[in-house]
Amino acid sequence: MKRISQIISSIFTPLLVPTYAMILASFLSMLVVLPSKVLWTTIAITFVLTCVIPFAGIIGLYKSGVVNDPGLNSRSERSIPYILIILCYLGCGYFLFRAGAPQWLTLFFAGGAIAAFVNIIVNLKWKISAHSAATGGLAAMMFRLAASHQAVCDLNVWLSVTVVLVGLVMTARVYLQCHTLMQVLAGALNGFVCVWFCTMIHLPQ
């Protein structure tokens, strides 16, 4: 069980969830009508902006001694890496905005940045799960996709899978003793609420 929990935590790290969200958005929404080259290029750019760059930054902080654990399991060491992640999320959202992406997709990344900022504030006093926040935000995007009638297929199965995924990630984090039950619940709620309400905003065209 420990090995399975570690695999789940690694696959659904907050640095990879935005890329998964971009893949789902590309092939479950109206975006699927775009040329596949455009979609996969956008997915690749999302991966670089929200995974490769933050990961390189975190490793750099680890090598320089700013953080002692590249997994950021220490609450006191999360602020600087989280600020880097926020900037990367916002950068990706801005890229999508300039590229003419749907507002709900652009605002998904803004919601993720807000959730990460909330994590920074909460972590000053109490540890909150970033893994749960990321998957909670992913779930919110899927529910927003369904609510806005932008999906090109029946999302019932996808929504069910996403909810189960959130539960699996929360369970894995608790099993690994990285967080308590309340910490993963708070994280999931934070991610879901920030993305859900942020994607309700209507930006001027």
N, C-alpha and C positions, 0 to 999 in steps of 0.2 A: 504493500500500500504506500509506503514511503516513496518508493521509486516512481510509482504511478503519479503520486502527488507532485513530485519534483518535475516530472515530464509535463504535467498539466500547467504548472506554474511557469515553466520555461516557454512552452508553446504560446501561452496566453499572457505573456508579459505585456505591460502597458506600452512598450515600444513597438510591438507587433500588431496590437489590436486595431490601430488606425488603418493599417494596410488591409487587414481582414475586412474592415468596414468599407473601405474603398472598393474591394473586390465584390462584396455583396451589393453595394450600391450600383456598381457598373453593370451587373448582370441580372439584377432583380427589379430594376427600375427602368424608366423610359430611356435611360442612358444607353441601354443595350442596342439601340438603333444606330449609335455612332460606330464608325469604323473600328475594328478590333485593335488596329495599330494605335489609335488615339487612346482607347481605353487602357491598353497595357502600358503605354507610355506614361499616362497619368498615374496608374498604379505604381509604376517604377519610381516616379518622382515622389509620390507619397511615401514610399518605402525609404527613400534616401533622406527626405526631410524629417520624417517622424521616427525613424529607427536608426539608420546608419549614422547620421550626424549626432543625435543625442548619445548613442552608444559610444561613439568615438570620444565625445566630450566627457562622459562618465569614466571611461578608461583613462583618459588624460588626467582627470581629477584624482583617480586612484593612484596612478603612477607618480603624481606630484605630491601625494600624501594628504590632499585635501579631504578625501574620504578614505576610510579604512576597509570598506566593504563595497565592491562594485555592484553587489546585489541590493545595496541601500537598505539593508534591514535595520540599521540603526536610525532611530527617529531623529536624532540630533544632526545627522549628516545629509538630510534630504533636501534642505532648502535650495542650495545652489544647483544641484542636478535638476530639481523640479523647475526652477526658473528657466534653465536651458530647455527643458522639455516644453514648457509653456511657449517660449519664443518659437520653437520649431513647429508646434501645433498652429500657432497664429500665422507663421510663415506659410504653412501648407494651406490654411484657410484663405489667405490672401491670394495665393497662387490660383486656387480654384475659383475665387471670386473674379479675378482678372481673366480667367479662361472661360468665364460664362457658365460655370456650373450652377445647378439648381441651388436656390438659397438654403434649403434644408440640409444640403450636403456641406456647403460652405460653413453653415452655422453649427454643424456637428463638431467641427474642429474648434470653433470658438467655444462651444460648450465644454469640450474636453479641456481646453485651456483654463476655463473658469473652474472646473472641477479640480484641476491640478493646483490652482491657486488656493482653493478652499482647503485642499490637503495640506498645503504649506502652513496655513493659519492654524488648522487643527493640530498639526504635528508639533507645534510649539508647546503644547500641553499634553497631548494624547496621541497615541499612534493610530492611524487610520489606514485601511488597505487600499493601495493604489491599484492592485490587480482587480479588486472588486469594483473600484470606481471605473476602470477602463471597460470592463465587461458590462457593467451597469449602463454606461454610456452607449455601448454597442446595442444593447437591448432597447434603449430609448430611441435610437436611430431607426431600428427595425419597426418599432411600434409607430413612429412618426411616418415612416414610409407607408405603412398600412393605413394610417389615419388620413393621410393626404391623398390617397388613391393614386399614388404614383407607381405602384407596383405593376408589373406586367404578368404576374402569375399569382396564384393563391399563396398567401404568405402564412397560412395557419401552421404548416409543418415547420417552416423556417422560424416562426415566432416561438414555437414549442421547443425547437432545438436550442434557440438562443437562451431561453429561460433556463433550460436544463444546464446549458453551458455555464451560466452565471452561478448556478448552484454548485456545479462541480469545482469551479475555481474557488469559490468561497470555502467549500469543504476541504480542498487541497491546502489552502493557506492556514486553516485552523489545524488540520492534521499535522502540518509541518511545524506547528507552534510558532508561526511567524506572526499570527494575530489571534485575538479572541473572537468569539462569535459576534459580539457587539461591534468589534472593529471592522469585520468584513460586512456586516449588515449596514453599518454607517457608510462604508465605502461605496457599496452598491447603490444605496439611496442617493448619495452625493452625485455619483456619475449619472444616474438615471434622471434625477431632477434637473441638474444643470443642462444636460443635453436636451431634454424634453422641452423645457421652457425656453431655452435659447433658440431652438428650431421653430418656435412659434413667432419669432420676430420677423417682421416684413421689412427688408432693407429697400431703400430707394433704388430704382433702376438707373 
